[in-house]
């Protein structure tokens, strides 16, 4: 994960931890519930920072793979299939990011 996203995710985890500590010290049920919900929100935000980096890593790996067989890509059908594969991989990647899943 790049430094910026790592720093952002760490900050969110820190805020989630602080919310958890406040929830554990809360005397009122409503206040405890508020801090637990706040913790959950910060954890989701941290996960979204981490997941935002997956598409960049995935695209870099696809780019690296496309350089491997350049000499073998003289056949137009092979080039078309590679283009279809890359497009399909990008659609799958967007699906995983949209639904906050972890494909990598």
Contact map, one row per residue, 1 for C-alpha under 8 A:
11101100000000000000000000000000000000000000000001001000000000000000000000000000000000000000000000000000
11111100000000000000000000000000000000000000000000001000000000000000000000000000000000000000000000000000
11111110000000000000000000000000000000000000000000000000000000000000000000000000000000000000000000000000
01111111000000000000000000000000000000000000000000000000000000000000000000000000000000000000000000000000
11111111100000000000000000000000000000000000000011001000000000000000000000000000000000000000000000000000
11111111110000000000000000000000000000000000000011000000000000000000000000000000000000000000000000000000
00111111111000000000000000000000000000000000000000000000000000000000000000000000000000000000000000000000
00011111111100000000000000000000000000000000010010000000000000000000000000000000000000000000000000000000
00001111111110000000000000000000000000000000111011000000000000000000000000000000000000000000000000000000
00000111111111000000000000000000000000000000010000000000000000000000000000000000000000000000000000000000
00000011111111100000000000000000000000000000000000000000000000000000000000000000000000000000000000000000
00000001111111110000000000000000000000000110110000000000000000000000000000000000000000000000000000000000
00000000111111111000000000000000000000000110010000000000000000000000000000000000000000000000000000000000
00000000011111111100000000000000000000000000000000000000000000000000000000000000000000000000000000000000
00000000001111111110000000000000000000100100000000000000000000000000000000000000000000000000000000000000
00000000000111111111000000000000000001111110000000000000000000000000000000000000000000000000000000000000
00000000000011111111100000000000000000100000000000000000000000000000000000000000000000000000000000000000
00000000000001111111110000000000000000100000000000000000000000000000000000000000000000000000000000000000
00000000000000111111111000000000001101100000000000000000000000000000000000000000000000000000000000000000
00000000000000011111111100000000001100100000000000000000000000000000000000000000000000000000000000000000
00000000000000001111111110000000000000000000000000000000000000000000000000000000000000000000000000000000
00000000000000000111111111000001001000000000000000000000000000000000000000000000000000000000000000000000
00000000000000000011111111000011111100000000000000000000000000000000000000000000000000000000000000000000
00000000000000000001111111000001000000000000000000000000000000000000000000000000000000000000000000000000
00000000000000000000111111100001000000000000000000000000000000000000000000000000000000000000000000000000
00000000000000000000011111111011000000000000000000000000000000000000000000000000000000000000000000000000
00000000000000000000000011111011000000000000000000000000000000000000000000000000000000000000000000000000
00000000000000000000000001111111000000000000000000000000000000000000000000000000000000000000000000000000
00000000000000000000000001111111100000000000000000000000000000000000000000000000000000000000000000000000
00000000000000000000000000011111110000000000000000000000000000000000000000000000000000000000000000000000
00000000000000000000001001111111111000000000000000000000000000000000000000000000000000000000000000000000
00000000000000000000011111111111111100000000000000000000000000000000000000000000000000000000000000000000
00000000000000000000001000001111111110000000000000000000000000000000000000000000000000000000000000000000
00000000000000000000001000000111111111000000000000000000000000000000000000000000000000000000000000000000
00000000000000000011011000000011111111100000000000000000000000000000000000000000000000000000000000000000
00000000000000000011001000000001111111110000000000000000000000000000000000000000000000000000000000000000
00000000000000000000000000000000111111111000000000000000000000000000000000000000000000000000000000000000
00000000000000010010000000000000011111111100000000000000000000000000000000000000000000000000000000000000
00000000000000111111000000000000001111111110000000000000000000000000000000000000000000000000000000000000
00000000000000010000000000000000000111111111000000000000000000000000000000000000000000000000000000000000
00000000000000010000000000000000000011111111100000000000000000000000000000000000000000000000000000000000
00000000000110110000000000000000000001111111110000000000000000000000000000000000000000000000000000000000
00000000000110010000000000000000000000111111111000000000000000000000000000000000000000000000000000000000
00000000000000000000000000000000000000011111111100000000000000000000000000000000000000000000000000000000
00000000100100000000000000000000000000001111111110000000000000000000000000000000000000000000000000000000
00000001110110000000000000000000000000000111111111000000000000000000000000000000000000000000000000000000
00000000100000000000000000000000000000000011111111100000000000000000000000000000000000000000000000010000
00000000000000000000000000000000000000000001111111110000000000000000000000000000000000000000000000010000
00001101100000000000000000000000000000000000111111111000000000000000000000000000000000000000000000000000
10001100100000000000000000000000000000000000011111111100000000000000000000000000000000000000000000000000
00000000000000000000000000000000000000000000001111111110000000000000000000000000000000000000000010011100
00000000000000000000000000000000000000000000000111111111000000000000000000000000000000000000000010000000
11001000000000000000000000000000000000000000000011111111100000000000000000000000000000000000000000000000
00000000000000000000000000000000000000000000000001111111110000000000000000000000000000000000000000000001
00000000000000000000000000000000000000000000000000111111111000000000000000000000000000000000110010000000
00000000000000000000000000000000000000000000000000011111111100000000000000000000000000000000000000000000
00000000000000000000000000000000000000000000000000001111111110000000000000000000000000000000000000000000
00000000000000000000000000000000000000000000000000000111111111000000000000000000000000000000100000000000
00000000000000000000000000000000000000000000000000000011111111100000000000000000000000000000000000000000
00000000000000000000000000000000000000000000000000000001111111110000000000000000000000000000000000000000
00000000000000000000000000000000000000000000000000000000111111111000000000000000000000000000000000000000
00000000000000000000000000000000000000000000000000000000011111111100000000000000000001000000000000000000
00000000000000000000000000000000000000000000000000000000001111111110000000000000000000000000000000000000
00000000000000000000000000000000000000000000000000000000000111111111000000000000000000000000000000000000
00000000000000000000000000000000000000000000000000000000000011111111100000000000000000000000000000000000
00000000000000000000000000000000000000000000000000000000000001111111110000000000000000000000000000000000
00000000000000000000000000000000000000000000000000000000000000111111110000000000000000000000000000000000
00000000000000000000000000000000000000000000000000000000000000011111110000000000000000000000000000000000
00000000000000000000000000000000000000000000000000000000000000001111111110000000000000000000000000000000
00000000000000000000000000000000000000000000000000000000000000000111111111000000000000000000000000000000
00000000000000000000000000000000000000000000000000000000000000000000111111000000000000000000000000000000
00000000000000000000000000000000000000000000000000000000000000000000111111100000000000000000000000000000
00000000000000000000000000000000000000000000000000000000000000000000111111110110000000000000000000000000
00000000000000000000000000000000000000000000000000000000000000000000011111110110000000000000000000000000
00000000000000000000000000000000000000000000000000000000000000000000000111111110000000000000000000000000
00000000000000000000000000000000000000000000000000000000000000000000000011111111000000000000000000000000
00000000000000000000000000000000000000000000000000000000000000000000000000111111100000000000000000000000
00000000000000000000000000000000000000000000000000000000000000000000000011111111110000000000000000000000
00000000000000000000000000000000000000000000000000000000000000000000000011111111111000000000000000000000
00000000000000000000000000000000000000000000000000000000000000000000000000011111111100000000000000000000
00000000000000000000000000000000000000000000000000000000000000000000000000001111111110000000000000000000
00000000000000000000000000000000000000000000000000000000000000000000000000000111111111000000000000000000
00000000000000000000000000000000000000000000000000000000000000000000000000000011111111100000000000000000
00000000000000000000000000000000000000000000000000000000000000000000000000000001111111110000000000000000
00000000000000000000000000000000000000000000000000000000000000000000000000000000111111111000000000000000
00000000000000000000000000000000000000000000000000000000000001000000000000000000011111111100000000000000
00000000000000000000000000000000000000000000000000000000000000000000000000000000001111111110000000000000
00000000000000000000000000000000000000000000000000000000000000000000000000000000000111111111000000000000
00000000000000000000000000000000000000000000000000000000000000000000000000000000000011111111100000000000
00000000000000000000000000000000000000000000000000000000000000000000000000000000000001111111110000000000
00000000000000000000000000000000000000000000000000000000000000000000000000000000000000111111111000000000
00000000000000000000000000000000000000000000000000000000000000000000000000000000000000011111111100000000
00000000000000000000000000000000000000000000000000000010010000000000000000000000000000001111111110000010
00000000000000000000000000000000000000000000000000000010000000000000000000000000000000000111111111000000
00000000000000000000000000000000000000000000000000000000000000000000000000000000000000000011111111100000
00000000000000000000000000000000000000000000000000000000000000000000000000000000000000000001111111111110
00000000000000000000000000000000000000000000000000110010000000000000000000000000000000000000111111111100
00000000000000000000000000000000000000000000000000000000000000000000000000000000000000000000011111111000
00000000000000000000000000000000000000000000000000000000000000000000000000000000000000000000001111111000
00000000000000000000000000000000000000000000001100100000000000000000000000000000000000000000000111111100
00000000000000000000000000000000000000000000000000100000000000000000000000000000000000000000000111111110
00000000000000000000000000000000000000000000000000100000000000000000000000000000000000000000000110011111
00000000000000000000000000000000000000000000000000000000000000000000000000000000000000000000100100001111
00000000000000000000000000000000000000000000000000000100000000000000000000000000000000000000000000000111
